[in-house]
Amino acid sequence: MTSEWKECKVGNVIYINPVETLKKREVYKKIPMEKLIPFCRDIPEFEYSEYSVGTKFRNYDTIIVKEHFK
């Protein structure tokens, strides 16, 4: 029995942290972390704000968040 699966490096099939450029002090959509719903693809709401620093995402990105609880 032969498998149809091929072994490859993950970087050959997906982009991990692609470069995304935003200009500081320009206004862009922002999604506050508290607005995200666990295990849900839909973004319930966003806001517009001036970009200064932070993580940048593209449409259709998969976001994985690791939270630390005290």
PDB file of N, CA, C and O in Angstrom, chain B, residues numbered from 101:
ATOM      1  N   MET B 101       0.853  -1.175   0.000  1.00  0.00           N
ATOM      2  CA  MET B 101       0.000   0.000   0.000  1.00  0.00           C
ATOM      3  C   MET B 101       0.903   1.244   0.000  1.00  0.00           C
ATOM      4  O   MET B 101       1.716   1.416   0.908  1.00  0.00           O
ATOM      5  N   THR B 102       0.767   2.079  -0.980  1.00  0.00           N
ATOM      6  CA  THR B 102       1.573   3.296  -1.052  1.00  0.00           C
ATOM      7  C   THR B 102       0.737   4.497  -0.647  1.00  0.00           C
ATOM      8  O   THR B 102      -0.461   4.563  -0.922  1.00  0.00           O
ATOM      9  N   SER B 103       1.376   5.422  -0.004  1.00  0.00           N
ATOM     10  CA  SER B 103       0.689   6.624   0.471  1.00  0.00           C
ATOM     11  C   SER B 103       0.752   7.717  -0.589  1.00  0.00           C
ATOM     12  O   SER B 103       1.741   7.836  -1.312  1.00  0.00           O
ATOM     13  N   GLU B 104      -0.303   8.509  -0.675  1.00  0.00           N
ATOM     14  CA  GLU B 104      -0.320   9.647  -1.584  1.00  0.00           C
ATOM     15  C   GLU B 104       0.280  10.882  -0.926  1.00  0.00           C
ATOM     16  O   GLU B 104       0.435  11.914  -1.579  1.00  0.00           O
ATOM     17  N   TRP B 105       0.616  10.794   0.344  1.00  0.00           N
ATOM     18  CA  TRP B 105       1.210  11.912   1.072  1.00  0.00           C
ATOM     19  C   TRP B 105       2.673  12.051   0.702  1.00  0.00           C
ATOM     20  O   TRP B 105       3.381  11.059   0.529  1.00  0.00           O
ATOM     21  N   LYS B 106       3.117  13.295   0.581  1.00  0.00           N
ATOM     22  CA  LYS B 106       4.528  13.564   0.330  1.00  0.00           C
ATOM     23  C   LYS B 106       5.099  14.316   1.520  1.00  0.00           C
ATOM     24  O   LYS B 106       4.432  15.172   2.100  1.00  0.00           O
ATOM     25  N   GLU B 107       6.318  14.000   1.877  1.00  0.00           N
ATOM     26  CA  GLU B 107       6.985  14.709   2.967  1.00  0.00           C
ATOM     27  C   GLU B 107       7.703  15.924   2.381  1.00  0.00           C
ATOM     28  O   GLU B 107       8.408  15.818   1.378  1.00  0.00           O
ATOM     29  N   CYS B 108       7.512  17.090   3.030  1.00  0.00           N
ATOM     30  CA  CYS B 108       8.178  18.312   2.572  1.00  0.00           C
ATOM     31  C   CYS B 108       8.319  19.276   3.749  1.00  0.00           C
ATOM     32  O   CYS B 108       7.753  19.056   4.820  1.00  0.00           O
ATOM     33  N   LYS B 109       9.066  20.321   3.538  1.00  0.00           N
ATOM     34  CA  LYS B 109       9.223  21.346   4.566  1.00  0.00           C
ATOM     35  C   LYS B 109       7.998  22.240   4.566  1.00  0.00           C
ATOM     36  O   LYS B 109       7.474  22.582   3.506  1.00  0.00           O
ATOM     37  N   VAL B 110       7.540  22.622   5.755  1.00  0.00           N
ATOM     38  CA  VAL B 110       6.339  23.445   5.864  1.00  0.00           C
ATOM     39  C   VAL B 110       6.497  24.767   5.102  1.00  0.00           C
ATOM     40  O   VAL B 110       5.526  25.276   4.542  1.00  0.00           O
ATOM     41  N   GLY B 111       7.705  25.320   5.080  1.00  0.00           N
ATOM     42  CA  GLY B 111       7.959  26.569   4.365  1.00  0.00           C
ATOM     43  C   GLY B 111       7.794  26.458   2.861  1.00  0.00           C
ATOM     44  O   GLY B 111       7.723  27.475   2.170  1.00  0.00           O
ATOM     45  N   ASN B 112       7.733  25.231   2.339  1.00  0.00           N
ATOM     46  CA  ASN B 112       7.514  25.029   0.901  1.00  0.00           C
ATOM     47  C   ASN B 112       6.040  25.088   0.519  1.00  0.00           C
ATOM     48  O   ASN B 112       5.716  25.171  -0.665  1.00  0.00           O
ATOM     49  N   VAL B 113       5.148  25.047   1.496  1.00  0.00           N
ATOM     50  CA  VAL B 113       3.712  25.032   1.170  1.00  0.00           C
ATOM     51  C   VAL B 113       2.930  26.200   1.780  1.00  0.00           C
ATOM     52  O   VAL B 113       1.793  26.448   1.379  1.00  0.00           O
ATOM     53  N   ILE B 114       3.520  26.920   2.740  1.00  0.00           N
ATOM     54  CA  ILE B 114       2.845  28.081   3.325  1.00  0.00           C
ATOM     55  C   ILE B 114       3.859  29.199   3.552  1.00  0.00           C
ATOM     56  O   ILE B 114       5.064  28.961   3.632  1.00  0.00           O
ATOM     57  N   TYR B 115       3.346  30.411   3.654  1.00  0.00           N
ATOM     58  CA  TYR B 115       4.182  31.557   4.015  1.00  0.00           C
ATOM     59  C   TYR B 115       4.082  31.761   5.514  1.00  0.00           C
ATOM     60  O   TYR B 115       2.981  31.837   6.059  1.00  0.00           O
ATOM     61  N   ILE B 116       5.202  31.849   6.176  1.00  0.00           N
ATOM     62  CA  ILE B 116       5.215  32.122   7.606  1.00  0.00           C
ATOM     63  C   ILE B 116       5.791  33.509   7.799  1.00  0.00           C
ATOM     64  O   ILE B 116       6.928  33.778   7.412  1.00  0.00           O
ATOM     65  N   ASN B 117       5.006  34.388   8.399  1.00  0.00           N
ATOM     66  CA  ASN B 117       5.400  35.779   8.656  1.00  0.00           C
ATOM     67  C   ASN B 117       5.900  36.499   7.404  1.00  0.00           C
ATOM     68  O   ASN B 117       7.032  36.982   7.383  1.00  0.00           O
ATOM     69  N   PRO B 118       5.059  36.578   6.346  1.00  0.00           N
ATOM     70  CA  PRO B 118       5.495  37.327   5.171  1.00  0.00           C
ATOM     71  C   PRO B 118       5.626  38.814   5.499  1.00  0.00           C
ATOM     72  O   PRO B 118       4.981  39.312   6.421  1.00  0.00           O
ATOM     73  N   VAL B 119       6.448  39.504   4.751  1.00  0.00           N
ATOM     74  CA  VAL B 119       6.669  40.931   4.999  1.00  0.00           C
ATOM     75  C   VAL B 119       5.427  41.712   4.578  1.00  0.00           C
ATOM     76  O   VAL B 119       4.922  41.539   3.469  1.00  0.00           O
ATOM     77  N   GLU B 120       4.952  42.554   5.452  1.00  0.00           N
ATOM     78  CA  GLU B 120       3.810  43.431   5.184  1.00  0.00           C
ATOM     79  C   GLU B 120       4.215  44.820   5.635  1.00  0.00           C
ATOM     80  O   GLU B 120       4.581  45.010   6.795  1.00  0.00           O
ATOM     81  N   THR B 121       4.156  45.790   4.742  1.00  0.00           N
ATOM     82  CA  THR B 121       4.607  47.132   5.066  1.00  0.00           C
ATOM     83  C   THR B 121       3.430  48.077   5.259  1.00  0.00           C
ATOM     84  O   THR B 121       2.568  48.196   4.388  1.00  0.00           O
ATOM     85  N   LEU B 122       3.400  48.737   6.390  1.00  0.00           N
ATOM     86  CA  LEU B 122       2.424  49.794   6.667  1.00  0.00           C
ATOM     87  C   LEU B 122       3.195  51.046   7.042  1.00  0.00           C
ATOM     88  O   LEU B 122       4.217  50.972   7.724  1.00  0.00           O
ATOM     89  N   LYS B 123       2.714  52.178   6.604  1.00  0.00           N
ATOM     90  CA  LYS B 123       3.385  53.436   6.913  1.00  0.00           C
ATOM     91  C   LYS B 123       2.913  53.964   8.258  1.00  0.00           C
ATOM     92  O   LYS B 123       1.714  54.006   8.534  1.00  0.00           O
ATOM     93  N   LYS B 124       3.865  54.364   9.091  1.00  0.00           N
ATOM     94  CA  LYS B 124       3.524  54.937  10.395  1.00  0.00           C
ATOM     95  C   LYS B 124       2.726  56.218  10.193  1.00  0.00           C
ATOM     96  O   LYS B 124       2.950  56.970   9.245  1.00  0.00           O
ATOM     97  N   ARG B 125       1.803  56.444  11.094  1.00  0.00           N
ATOM     98  CA  ARG B 125       0.911  57.607  11.125  1.00  0.00           C
ATOM     99  C   ARG B 125      -0.138  57.596  10.015  1.00  0.00           C
ATOM    100  O   ARG B 125      -0.868  58.577   9.870  1.00  0.00           O
ATOM    101  N   GLU B 126      -0.241  56.520   9.224  1.00  0.00           N
ATOM    102  CA  GLU B 126      -1.324  56.359   8.260  1.00  0.00           C
ATOM    103  C   GLU B 126      -2.450  55.601   8.968  1.00  0.00           C
ATOM    104  O   GLU B 126      -2.192  54.863   9.918  1.00  0.00           O
ATOM    105  N   VAL B 127      -3.689  55.775   8.518  1.00  0.00           N
ATOM    106  CA  VAL B 127      -4.844  55.124   9.145  1.00  0.00           C
ATOM    107  C   VAL B 127      -5.144  53.808   8.422  1.00  0.00           C
ATOM    108  O   VAL B 127      -5.250  53.760   7.197  1.00  0.00           O
ATOM    109  N   TYR B 128      -5.278  52.737   9.225  1.00  0.00           N
ATOM    110  CA  TYR B 128      -5.573  51.404   8.712  1.00  0.00           C
ATOM    111  C   TYR B 128      -6.610  50.741   9.603  1.00  0.00           C
ATOM    112  O   TYR B 128      -6.895  51.216  10.702  1.00  0.00           O
ATOM    113  N   LYS B 129      -7.178  49.628   9.114  1.00  0.00           N
ATOM    114  CA  LYS B 129      -8.076  48.832   9.947  1.00  0.00           C
ATOM    115  C   LYS B 129      -7.267  48.178  11.055  1.00  0.00           C
ATOM    116  O   LYS B 129      -6.140  47.733  10.836  1.00  0.00           O
ATOM    117  N   LYS B 130      -7.853  48.125  12.249  1.00  0.00           N
ATOM    118  CA  LYS B 130      -7.203  47.491  13.400  1.00  0.00           C
ATOM    119  C   LYS B 130      -8.213  46.556  14.052  1.00  0.00           C
ATOM    120  O   LYS B 130      -9.387  46.897  14.198  1.00  0.00           O
ATOM    121  N   ILE B 131      -7.743  45.377  14.440  1.00  0.00           N
ATOM    122  CA  ILE B 131      -8.599  44.410  15.133  1.00  0.00           C
ATOM    123  C   ILE B 131      -8.047  44.221  16.529  1.00  0.00           C
ATOM    124  O   ILE B 131      -7.040  43.535  16.701  1.00  0.00           O
ATOM    125  N   PRO B 132      -8.683  44.817  17.537  1.00  0.00           N
ATOM    126  CA  PRO B 132      -8.212  44.613  18.909  1.00  0.00           C
ATOM    127  C   PRO B 132      -8.375  43.142  19.315  1.00  0.00           C
ATOM    128  O   PRO B 132      -9.381  42.513  18.987  1.00  0.00           O
ATOM    129  N   MET B 133      -7.398  42.606  20.018  1.00  0.00           N
ATOM    130  CA  MET B 133      -7.425  41.201  20.417  1.00  0.00           C
ATOM    131  C   MET B 133      -8.689  40.834  21.184  1.00  0.00           C
ATOM    132  O   MET B 133      -9.201  39.724  21.034  1.00  0.00           O
ATOM    133  N   GLU B 134      -9.197  41.746  22.000  1.00  0.00           N
ATOM    134  CA  GLU B 134     -10.397  41.430  22.786  1.00  0.00           C
ATOM    135  C   GLU B 134     -11.643  41.288  21.918  1.00  0.00           C
ATOM    136  O   GLU B 134     -12.677  40.823  22.399  1.00  0.00           O
ATOM    137  N   LYS B 135     -11.563  41.678  20.656  1.00  0.00           N
ATOM    138  CA  LYS B 135     -12.701  41.543  19.737  1.00  0.00           C
ATOM    139  C   LYS B 135     -12.718  40.192  19.036  1.00  0.00           C
ATOM    140  O   LYS B 135     -13.734  39.822  18.448  1.00  0.00           O
ATOM    141  N   LEU B 136     -11.610  39.441  19.085  1.00  0.00           N
ATOM    142  CA  LEU B 136     -11.557  38.135  18.436  1.00  0.00           C
ATOM    143  C   LEU B 136     -12.282  37.091  19.253  1.00  0.00           C
ATOM    144  O   LEU B 136     -12.240  37.111  20.484  1.00  0.00           O
ATOM    145  N   ILE B 137     -12.948  36.178  18.567  1.00  0.00           N
ATOM    146  CA  ILE B 137     -13.698  35.102  19.215  1.00  0.00           C
ATOM    147  C   ILE B 137     -12.937  33.801  18.972  1.00  0.00           C
ATOM    148  O   ILE B 137     -12.674  33.454  17.820  1.00  0.00           O
ATOM    149  N   PRO B 138     -12.574  33.066  20.043  1.00  0.00           N
ATOM    150  CA  PRO B 138     -11.830  31.808  19.856  1.00  0.00           C
ATOM    151  C   PRO B 138     -12.557  30.836  18.933  1.00  0.00           C
ATOM    152  O   PRO B 138     -13.778  30.695  19.006  1.00  0.00           O
ATOM    153  N   PHE B 139     -11.806  30.173  18.072  1.00  0.00           N
ATOM    154  CA  PHE B 139     -12.298  29.142  17.159  1.00  0.00           C
ATOM    155  C   PHE B 139     -13.343  29.668  16.173  1.00  0.00           C
ATOM    156  O   PHE B 139     -14.196  28.910  15.711  1.00  0.00           O
ATOM    157  N   CYS B 140     -13.280  30.940  15.854  1.00  0.00           N
ATOM    158  CA  CYS B 140     -14.235  31.549  14.923  1.00  0.00           C
ATOM    159  C   CYS B 140     -13.465  32.254  13.817  1.00  0.00           C
ATOM    160  O   CYS B 140     -12.526  33.000  14.094  1.00  0.00           O
ATOM    161  N   ARG B 141     -13.850  32.027  12.575  1.00  0.00           N
ATOM    162  CA  ARG B 141     -13.169  32.665  11.448  1.00  0.00           C
ATOM    163  C   ARG B 141     -13.585  34.102  11.247  1.00  0.00           C
ATOM    164  O   ARG B 141     -12.808  34.916  10.748  1.00  0.00           O
ATOM    165  N   ASP B 142     -14.806  34.418  11.634  1.00  0.00           N
ATOM    166  CA  ASP B 142     -15.336  35.751  11.370  1.00  0.00           C
ATOM    167  C   ASP B 142     -14.777  36.781  12.340  1.00  0.00           C
ATOM    168  O   ASP B 142     -14.612  36.511  13.530  1.00  0.00           O
ATOM    169  N   ILE B 143     -14.489  37.958  11.816  1.00  0.00           N
ATOM    170  CA  ILE B 143     -14.052  39.080  12.639  1.00  0.00           C
ATOM    171  C   ILE B 143     -15.298  39.917  12.902  1.00  0.00           C
ATOM    172  O   ILE B 143     -15.812  40.547  11.978  1.00  0.00           O
ATOM    173  N   PRO B 144     -15.797  39.942  14.136  1.00  0.00           N
ATOM    174  CA  PRO B 144     -17.072  40.613  14.408  1.00  0.00           C
ATOM    175  C   PRO B 144     -17.023  42.128  14.223  1.00  0.00           C
ATOM    176  O   PRO B 144     -18.022  42.740  13.845  1.00  0.00           O
ATOM    177  N   GLU B 145     -15.877  42.728  14.486  1.00  0.00           N
ATOM    178  CA  GLU B 145     -15.765  44.169  14.294  1.00  0.00           C
ATOM    179  C   GLU B 145     -14.304  44.586  14.262  1.00  0.00           C
ATOM    180  O   GLU B 145     -13.419  43.859  14.712  1.00  0.00           O
ATOM    181  N   PHE B 146     -14.077  45.759  13.725  1.00  0.00           N
ATOM    182  CA  PHE B 146     -12.734  46.327  13.672  1.00  0.00           C
ATOM    183  C   PHE B 146     -12.872  47.825  13.845  1.00  0.00           C
ATOM    184  O   PHE B 146     -13.979  48.363  13.887  1.00  0.00           O
ATOM    185  N   GLU B 147     -11.754  48.478  13.944  1.00  0.00           N
ATOM    186  CA  GLU B 147     -11.769  49.939  14.060  1.00  0.00           C
ATOM    187  C   GLU B 147     -10.680  50.487  13.145  1.00  0.00           C
ATOM    188  O   GLU B 147      -9.793  49.755  12.705  1.00  0.00           O
ATOM    189  N   TYR B 148     -10.759  51.752  12.876  1.00  0.00           N
ATOM    190  CA  TYR B 148      -9.709  52.419  12.114  1.00  0.00           C
ATOM    191  C   TYR B 148      -8.847  53.192  13.090  1.00  0.00           C
ATOM    192  O   TYR B 148      -9.355  53.899  13.960  1.00  0.00           O
ATOM    193  N   SER B 149      -7.542  53.054  12.939  1.00  0.00           N
ATOM    194  CA  SER B 149      -6.661  53.841  13.805  1.00  0.00           C
ATOM    195  C   SER B 149      -5.331  54.072  13.100  1.00  0.00           C
ATOM    196  O   SER B 149      -4.979  53.392  12.136  1.00  0.00           O
ATOM    197  N   GLU B 150      -4.616  55.048  13.614  1.00  0.00           N
ATOM    198  CA  GLU B 150      -3.316  55.406  13.075  1.00  0.00           C
ATOM    199  C   GLU B 150      -2.320  54.315  13.447  1.00  0.00           C
ATOM    200  O   GLU B 150      -2.244  53.918  14.611  1.00  0.00           O
ATOM    201  N   TYR B 151      -1.560  53.828  12.480  1.00  0.00           N
ATOM    202  CA  TYR B 151      -0.590  52.767  12.736  1.00  0.00           C
ATOM    203  C   TYR B 151       0.682  53.354  13.344  1.00  0.00           C
ATOM    204  O   TYR B 151       1.208  54.362  12.873  1.00  0.00           O
ATOM    205  N   SER B 152       1.163  52.697  14.402  1.00  0.00           N
ATOM    206  CA  SER B 152       2.455  53.087  14.969  1.00  0.00           C
ATOM    207  C   SER B 152       3.362  51.852  15.029  1.00  0.00           C
ATOM    208  O   SER B 152       4.411  51.826  14.385  1.00  0.00           O
ATOM    209  N   VAL B 153       2.972  50.847  15.784  1.00  0.00           N
ATOM    210  CA  VAL B 153       3.699  49.575  15.834  1.00  0.00           C
ATOM    211  C   VAL B 153       2.690  48.462  16.058  1.00  0.00           C
ATOM    212  O   VAL B 153       1.567  48.713  16.496  1.00  0.00           O
ATOM    213  N   GLY B 154       3.085  47.252  15.762  1.00  0.00           N
ATOM    214  CA  GLY B 154       2.212  46.116  16.035  1.00  0.00           C
ATOM    215  C   GLY B 154       2.268  45.082  14.931  1.00  0.00           C
ATOM    216  O   GLY B 154       2.902  45.284  13.895  1.00  0.00           O
ATOM    217  N   THR B 155       1.597  43.980  15.171  1.00  0.00           N
ATOM    218  CA  THR B 155       1.547  42.887  14.222  1.00  0.00           C
ATOM    219  C   THR B 155       0.638  43.249  13.067  1.00  0.00           C
ATOM    220  O   THR B 155      -0.397  43.886  13.260  1.00  0.00           O
ATOM    221  N   LYS B 156       1.020  42.845  11.868  1.00  0.00           N
ATOM    222  CA  LYS B 156       0.238  43.153  10.675  1.00  0.00           C
ATOM    223  C   LYS B 156      -0.280  41.852  10.074  1.00  0.00           C
ATOM    224  O   LYS B 156       0.423  40.841  10.057  1.00  0.00           O
ATOM    225  N   PHE B 157      -1.516  41.886   9.582  1.00  0.00           N
ATOM    226  CA  PHE B 157      -2.136  40.714   8.980  1.00  0.00           C
ATOM    227  C   PHE B 157      -2.681  41.061   7.606  1.00  0.00           C
ATOM    228  O   PHE B 157      -2.986  42.218   7.318  1.00  0.00           O
ATOM    229  N   ARG B 158      -2.799  40.050   6.767  1.00  0.00           N
ATOM    230  CA  ARG B 158      -3.430  40.172   5.456  1.00  0.00           C
ATOM    231  C   ARG B 158      -4.763  39.437   5.485  1.00  0.00           C
ATOM    232  O   ARG B 158      -5.000  38.615   6.371  1.00  0.00           O
ATOM    233  N   ASN B 159      -5.634  39.725   4.525  1.00  0.00           N
ATOM    234  CA  ASN B 159      -6.874  38.962   4.396  1.00  0.00           C
ATOM    235  C   ASN B 159      -6.536  37.490   4.238  1.00  0.00           C
ATOM    236  O   ASN B 159      -5.571  37.136   3.560  1.00  0.00           O
ATOM    237  N   TYR B 160      -7.324  36.643   4.859  1.00  0.00           N
ATOM    238  CA  TYR B 160      -7.215  35.180   4.822  1.00  0.00           C
ATOM    239  C   TYR B 160      -6.046  34.620   5.623  1.00  0.00           C
ATOM    240  O   TYR B 160      -5.780  33.421   5.550  1.00  0.00           O
ATOM    241  N   ASP B 161      -5.343  35.454   6.386  1.00  0.00           N
ATOM    242  CA  ASP B 161      -4.302  34.934   7.264  1.00  0.00           C
ATOM    243  C   ASP B 161      -4.925  34.065   8.351  1.00  0.00           C
ATOM    244  O   ASP B 161      -6.072  34.276   8.743  1.00  0.00           O
ATOM    245  N   THR B 162      -4.171  33.102   8.826  1.00  0.00           N
ATOM    246  CA  THR B 162      -4.556  32.315   9.988  1.00  0.00           C
ATOM    247  C   THR B 162      -3.791  32.888  11.169  1.00  0.00           C
ATOM    248  O   THR B 162      -2.565  32.994  11.138  1.00  0.00           O
ATOM    249  N   ILE B 163      -4.526  33.257  12.208  1.00  0.00           N
ATOM    250  CA  ILE B 163      -3.915  33.885  13.380  1.00  0.00           C
ATOM    251  C   ILE B 163      -3.923  32.878  14.521  1.00  0.00           C
ATOM    252  O   ILE B 163      -4.972  32.343  14.883  1.00  0.00           O
ATOM    253  N   ILE B 164      -2.758  32.627  15.079  1.00  0.00           N
ATOM    254  CA  ILE B 164      -2.646  31.730  16.223  1.00  0.00           C
ATOM    255  C   ILE B 164      -2.111  32.565  17.378  1.00  0.00           C
ATOM    256  O   ILE B 164      -1.048  33.176  17.276  1.00  0.00           O
ATOM    257  N   VAL B 165      -2.857  32.585  18.474  1.00  0.00           N
ATOM    258  CA  VAL B 165      -2.488  33.415  19.617  1.00  0.00           C
ATOM    259  C   VAL B 165      -2.202  32.518  20.810  1.00  0.00           C
ATOM    260  O   VAL B 165      -2.963  31.598  21.108  1.00  0.00           O
ATOM    261  N   LYS B 166      -1.115  32.794  21.477  1.00  0.00           N
ATOM    262  CA  LYS B 166      -0.778  32.073  22.696  1.00  0.00           C
ATOM    263  C   LYS B 166      -0.961  33.050  23.847  1.00  0.00           C
ATOM    264  O   LYS B 166      -0.294  34.083  23.909  1.00  0.00           O
ATOM    265  N   GLU B 167      -1.857  32.719  24.745  1.00  0.00           N
ATOM    266  CA  GLU B 167      -2.113  33.595  25.894  1.00  0.00           C
ATOM    267  C   GLU B 167      -1.487  33.007  27.144  1.00  0.00           C
ATOM    268  O   GLU B 167      -1.472  31.791  27.340  1.00  0.00           O
ATOM    269  N   HIS B 168      -0.980  33.876  27.973  1.00  0.00           N
ATOM    270  CA  HIS B 168      -0.423  33.456  29.257  1.00  0.00           C
ATOM    271  C   HIS B 168      -1.380  33.913  30.358  1.00  0.00           C
ATOM    272  O   HIS B 168      -1.730  35.090  30.444  1.00  0.00           O
ATOM    273  N   PHE B 169      -1.786  32.984  31.178  1.00  0.00           N
ATOM    274  CA  PHE B 169      -2.687  33.295  32.284  1.00  0.00           C
ATOM    275  C   PHE B 169      -1.926  33.218  33.591  1.00  0.00           C
ATOM    276  O   PHE B 169      -1.051  32.369  33.764  1.00  0.00           O
ATOM    277  N   LYS B 170      -2.261  34.100  34.502  1.00  0.00           N
ATOM    278  CA  LYS B 170      -1.607  34.097  35.813  1.00  0.00           C
ATOM    279  C   LYS B 170      -2.422  33.320  36.806  1.00  0.00           C
ATOM    280  O   LYS B 170      -2.034  33.204  37.968  1.00  0.00           O
TER     281      LYS B 170
END
